[in-house]
Amino acid sequence: MKPRTPPARSTLADALARLARRDHSEAELQRALSRAGHAQAEIDETLERLRGRRFLDDAAYAERFARSRLEHARLGSRRVSQALRQRGVARPLVERGVRAAVAQVGEGDVLERLARAWWRAHTRDEPRQRLRKLWAYLLRRGFPPGLVRERLAALWPHPFRALPETEAPEVDFGDNSED
């Protein structure tokens, strides 16, 4: 007896199964359905149905994603924005979502908790060197340079005053995507 192959799932069933596992942006879901071999006309129809039922909403997705990344992954707004754009969310939705998440979570508070934890974990370096490394670490995590300077100066005012070269360098996070 031949092994039975399961019937191919409909585009809608495949999309709902993906959304049940985790939240997706519209562009992510479109790419996943396309890679799964679904016809473009079926994908377009499915995405329209999901938008109509509010199962797919990039504005809400951007806010949920940003809040989660700020709160749990402890990433700054720049890295969160970059990740959302990579997921195909339009720039205006990214900006609104990140702004809303920052208002709820407080990027400065996240930065401060992360800085304190990093400081406690890296005690071998002398304070000036440690502060330079912390500065670079926070910038790589996507926190705005002005916010990093403000919060570090408030947390460690004495060693920070001795670091004149900590002016905010511009960091490129690879934001060369087009919307």
N, C-alpha and C positions, 0 to 999 in steps of 0.2 A: 504494500500500500504506500502511495506517495505521501510525503509530508504535505500537509495543507498549508498554503500560504495565506496569511491574514489578508482580508480585503483592504484595499487602499482607503485611508480615511479621507473624508471630505475636507476641503480647505477650511471650512468653518470649524469642524471638529479638531483639526490640527491646530488652528489658531487658539481655540478655547483651551486645549490641553496645554499649550505653551503658556498662556496667560494664567492658568491655574498653578503652574509651577513657580512663576515669578512675573513681576510687572515688566512690560516691554514698552518701548517707544513705538510709534507707528512705523518708523523707518526700520527699526530692528525686526519687527514682526514681518514686515513686507519682505525683507532680505531672507529671513528664515523660511518663510513660506515658498519663496522663489527657489531657494536652495533645495527644498524638499521636493521640488518638481511640479508644483502646482502651476496651472496656467495663469497668466497675468490678468486675464479678464475675471477669473474666479477670485484671485487675490484682491483685486480692486473692489469687487462686490462684497467680499467678506469684510474688508476693512471698513467699507461704508456701513455695513450692518453693525459692526462692533462700535463704530463711532456713534451711530444712532442710539444704541443701547447704553452708551457711556462706559463700555468695557474698555475702550481705547480713548485716552484723553491725554495728549502730550503736555498740556498745561498742568494738570494735576500730577502727572507722572514726574515732571520736572521738579515740582515742589516736594513730593514724597522722596524722590531720589536725593535731592539736595539736603533735605533735613536728615535723612539717614546717613549720608556720607559725612556731614558735619558732626553729627552726634556720635556715631558709632565708629566710623573709620578715622575720625579726627583729621579730616582734610580741610584745607582752606577754600574759600569761595572760588579762587582762580582754578584750582585743580578740579573742583566740582563742576564748574562751568565747562572746562575742557572735556571732562568725561561725558557730560550731557550732549555737547556738540558732536562728539565722536559717535554717540548713539543716534544721531540724526535729528535731534530736537532743534527747532528753529531758534535763532539767536534771541528774538524778543521773548519767547517762552522761557528760555534759559535764564535770561536776566530777571524776569518776574519771579520765576520759581526760586532762584537763589536768593533774591531779595527777601521773599516771604520766609524762606527757611532761616536766613540769618536773623530776621526779626524774631522768630520763634525760639531759636536755639541760642543765639548770641555767639558770633564768631570770636569775639574777644575772650569770652569765658572758655571756649574750647581751646583757644591758643594758650591761655594761661594754664589750664590743667595739663595740657600736653607739655608745655615748657617746664613746669614743675616736675613732672614725672621724668622727663629727659634729664633734667639737672641732677635729680637724685640718682639716676642710673649711670651717670658719667662723672664719677668723682675723682678719677685719676689725673685729669688735666688740671693745670692751674686755672684760676677763675677767668682770666682774660682769654685764654685759649678756649676754654670751655664755652664761654659766651659767644665767641666767634663761630664755633661749631654749631651751637644752638641756633644762632642767627641763620646760618646757611640751611640747617635742617628745617627750620620753620618756613623759609622761603621755598624750599623744595616741596614741602607739603601743600603749598599753594596759598599761604596767607599773604595778604597785601603787605608790602614793605613798611608802609607808614604805621600800620597796626602792630606789626612786629616790633618796630622801634619803640612805639608808645608803651606797649605792654612790658617789654623787657626793661625799659628804663624805669617803669614803675615797680617792677619786681626786684631788680638789682641795680639801684641807682648809682652806687659808688663805682663798681667795676665798669658799668656801662658808660659813665662819663669819661673814662680813660680810653675809650675806643672811638677816636674821631673818624676812623675809616669805615664806620658802619652806616654810612649814608646808603640809602636804598638803591641798590643796583637794579636795573631792569632785567627781569628773568623771563626768557621766552619758554613758554610751556607748549610750544608746538601748535599754536593757534593760527593755523593757516588754512583752515577749512572755510569753504564758501557755503552760505545758506541758500 
